[in-house]
Amino acid sequence: MTSNNNTEEILKEIELKYQAINQKTETQLEGLLWSKPITYWDYIQTDALLNLQTQRTTLPDEMVFIMYHQVNELIFKMILWEMNQISYAKNIETDFFTERLMRISRYFDMLTTSFSIMGDGMDVEQYMKFRNTLTPASGFQSAQYRLIEFSSTDLINLIDHRFRDTIDRGTPFEFAFEHLYWQAAGKDYQTGKKSFLLEEFEKKYKKMFLGHMQEYNTVNIWQKFKQLPAIDQRNPELIKAMRHYDHTVNITWVMQHLNTAKKYIDQSGKGSGEATGGSDWKKYMHPKYQRRIFFPELWSAVELANWGEEK
């Protein structure tokens, strides 16, 4: 009897669901009658996913490099998914904000500790050969990583620190874009000339970036934090979580990336010391030069002054 009651209740709910979108319930049920049972490989799209790795050389360790970066991009997508939930939560509550922030931090913690996969998992001689086929492509050109930055903090905190006095909330987004910290990696500020690396990156993504900069100007992680009750904004555990995210993304993860790059293209004695995209990668990547801090209000003057200094 209970089973029949449950079935009737479910059918009523189904009826209401399709009535709400002006669809016939019997048509949807008939579709279920003829549909195939779902399998793991269809649901996850395993075959498609495993066919996205295309080597440009015959060197086996190039596959490690490709797959590691693809995994990174999937994790970036997961991070952006959580950020979107925070940014578009109406009347956001502290528990919801904190739980999503911790998800994001765990993803970046995983990225940080995973660098040994690439750092210790590729033969140096193989890497120095296949990397030449990547030129002028560069990890600099990860669009999702830039979206994560725009979604995390007020735009002023992503401006090259040398030009922050020229930027305020009334500054056109186009002008701000030209002075983002990472522009320094692909632009000669004396001549204004952009590298091919940067020109191609902007040709592909600039319109999307400008839209995202504007969209997240008032709903980024910092702005949503400021919408929480004042008492919660002073909560030591929440502040600790915000600082952990900031430090992990802007120091720990960056330094792991930098040290891996140094091992292969600078310290191995087998490379030219130049990045595939031609950027001044040692300065571009090092946090003490970037001065990128998502939540400067949560750090002391001494911490800010020593940001990115190696201990």
Protein Blocks (a to p, Z undefined) as FASTA:
>chain_A
ZZmmmmmmmmmmmmmmmmmnopafklmmmmmmmpccddfklmnommmmmmmcccfbfbfk
lmmmmmmmmmmmmmmmmmmmmmmmmmmpghiafklmmmmmmmmmmmmmmmmmmmmmmmmm
ccfklmmmmmmmmpccdfklmmklmmmmmmmpcfklmgcfklmmmgcfklcfklmmmmgf
klmmmccfknopacfklmmmmmmmmmmmmmmmmmmmmmcfklmmmmpcfklmmmmklmmm
mmmmmmmmmmmmmmmmmmmmmmmmmmnopagoiafkopafklmmpmklnopafblmlpcf
klmmmgoiaZZ
